[in-house]
Amino acid sequence: MEKLLGGQIGLEDFIFAHIKGLKKEVEVYKSEEALGLTITDNGAGFAFIKRIKEASVVDGVKVICVGDHIECINGKNIVGMRHYEVARMLKELPKDQSFTIKLVEPMKAFEMLEPRSRGGGGKTSGDGKVGTGRETLRLRSKGPATVEEMPTEFEEKAVKKVDDLLESYMGIRDTELAATMVEVGRDKKNPDEFAMALDEALGDFAFPDEFVFDVWGAIGDAKQGRF
């Protein structure tokens, strides 16, 4: 368990392991400022493509797939970087120029498996779907895994909205980072106080002012139940 780093896994969720498969080297012409990629990582230095926006630059490059591990960009090995660093690097690539990206496609298996039937040994809900569970299994890089209570309705809504904003502004998904930002803003009285606290806690990210203001608004909306 100590080697399963980061993230939250709901009880009764499936856990998938990335096993290295086909290596790919692709040349991409950056015709737009945004490539249309959402990047995530496993907390252990491996960044993956989480989502590809429809009709985006990368969507037109069919050999690039969701789940691919990004290994190099223009010859620079990015293994060990966090997802936001990789996203920033891709964003800073000049427009109207080509770049080379090396990817490792994960091996795929069990794609034809159907959900368990009602007669199976697994616990299912009345309509045959796998249950969602009411608790969270938290895995840490050090120490044992623990089962914790699910977040409150406020936390759940606020974290989801902030995570959406992270994808919109930075091209990443990171519920842990979103949860930290929500926690920082929970007791702040105005956006200036929130911005100062956020800079103190997460100053290395250098979030733009517009993003910080939108995050403050999202936290405020969640507090008042406006989602």
N, C-alpha and C positions, 0 to 999 in steps of 0.2 A: 504493500500500500504506500510505502514511503516514496516510491518511484512514480506514483500516479499523481502528477502535480496539478494543482490549481483547479478552479471551477467548482460548481455545485452540481450534483447528480441526484435527481429525484429518486426516491425509493420506487422500485419496480421499473425504472428506466433500463434500457439496454446500454451496455458499454461497448463501444467499438474501438478496436486497436488499429492504428495505422501501421501497415507493414509495407516497407518500400517495394515499389514495383518498377515500372518503366521510367527511365530517365528521358527528359525531353529538353531540347534547347530551341527556343523560339525567338524569332526576330519580330518585333511589334513596332508598327508605325504609330506614333502618338499624335493622332490628328485632332484630338480634343484635350482640354486641360484635365478632365476627369477620365480615368480609364474605365470606371465602372466596376471596380473591385472592392470587396469588403474582405479585410484581412483579420485573422485571429491567430492565436498561438496556443501552445500547450503548456506554457509556463516553464518549459525546459529548453528554450532556445530554438524551437522549430515553428516557423510561421506557415500558415495554411491559407488557401483561398476559401473563404466561407460562403461567399455569394458573388454572382456575376450579374450585373444589371442588364436587363434586356435592352437590345439595340445600342449597347455601349461599344466602345472601341474593342475591349477584350471579348465581348460577345461575338464579334465577327471573326475571332481567331479560334476556330473550333477545337484545336488541339489543347487549348487551355481549359481545364475543367475544375469545377468545385471539388475540393478535397486535395488538390495538388499542393505539395510542399514546395515552397519557394527556397531554392538553394543559393542562387547567384543572380545578381543584377549587374549587367555590363561588366562581368568578370569579377565583381566584388562578392566575396562569400558573405552571406548575411545570416548564416547559422549562428545563433547566440543572441541575435537582436530580438527585441520585443516587437509585437505586431504593429504598434504605433510608430516605431522607428522605421519599419519596412514601408508602412503606408506613407509616411512623410517622404521617404526616399523616392518612392514611385511618383508622388505628387510633384516633387521638385525636378523631375526629369523634364527637359525642355520640350515644348510643343513643336510639332512639325518636324520631328526627328525620329529616327528609329533607335530602339534599344534592344538588347538581348537579355532574355531571362531564362535561367535554367530551372527546371521543375522536376520533381519526382512524383509520379502518379502512384497513389496507393493501390495495393492489390485489392481486388474486389471479390467478395464471396457472398454466398447466401442471399443473392439478390432475388431469388425466386421463392424465398420462404413466405408462407402465408401466416397471418396472425393465428394464435392458438384457437382451437375450437372451444366451444363451451364445455365439451367433455374432457378437455385437457387438464393437466395438473396445476396450471397456473391460475392465479386469482384474477378474475375478470369482473367487469361491471355487468349490469343487467343486459346491455346490448352487445355483449361479447367483446368490447374493447378493453385493452389493458388499463388497469386502474392507474391513477396519477399519484396516489400517495399523499399524505398530509405532512410529511417530514422531509428533511433534506439531509443527504449524506455528504458531509464536507470532508474533502481529502486535502491533507496538508503535506508540504514537502518534508517536514519533520514532525514526528509524533504520530499518534494513532488517528485513524479516521473516527469521526464522531457524528452522531445523529443529532441534529438541531431542529428547533421549531421552524416552521415555515415563516417567511417574513409577513408583517402586517399588511393589510390592504393598502395603506398609505405607501409603505416601503415598496411593495410589489409594483404599484402603478408608477411611482416616481422613478424607480430603477429602470423600468421598461422604457419610459419616455426619455430618460437621460441616455440610455443605451441607444435609442433611435437617433438622438442628437449626435452621439459619438460617431455613428455610422454616417450620418449626413455631413458632418463637418470634417471628420478625420478618416473615414473609410475603415473604421474598426468596430468590432463588437466586443465588449468587455464588461460583463455584468458585475465583476468584482470592483472594477474602477468606477462604474456607475453607482454602485452601492456606497463606495467611499465618498463620492461627491454628494450623494443624498445625505449621508450621515453628517458631513461637514456643514451642509446647509440647513439641517433640521431646526436648529435653534437660533438661526441668524435673523435679524430684524429687517435688514434692507440689503439691496444688491451690493453696495460698497463693502459692507461688513462681510458678506459672503465671498466677494472677490478677494479680499485680503486673507481670509481664512483658507480659501482654496489655493492661493499662491503660496501660503506657508506650508500647506500639506502636500501640494502636488505641483510645486513651482517648476519642476523639470519639464513638465509638459508644455509650458508656454501657451496656454489656451488663449485664443483670440477673445477680445472683449465681447463681441457679438455672441459668441458661443456661451460664455459665462453668463451673460444676461438671459439667454434663452434657457439655460439650465436652471437659473434662479426662478424664472417664470414657471418652468415645469414642476419644480418642487413646491412652489406656492399653489399651483393648480391642484396638485395631489393632496396637499393639506386640506384644501377646501372641497375636495371631492368633485372637481370639475371635469374629470376625464370620463 
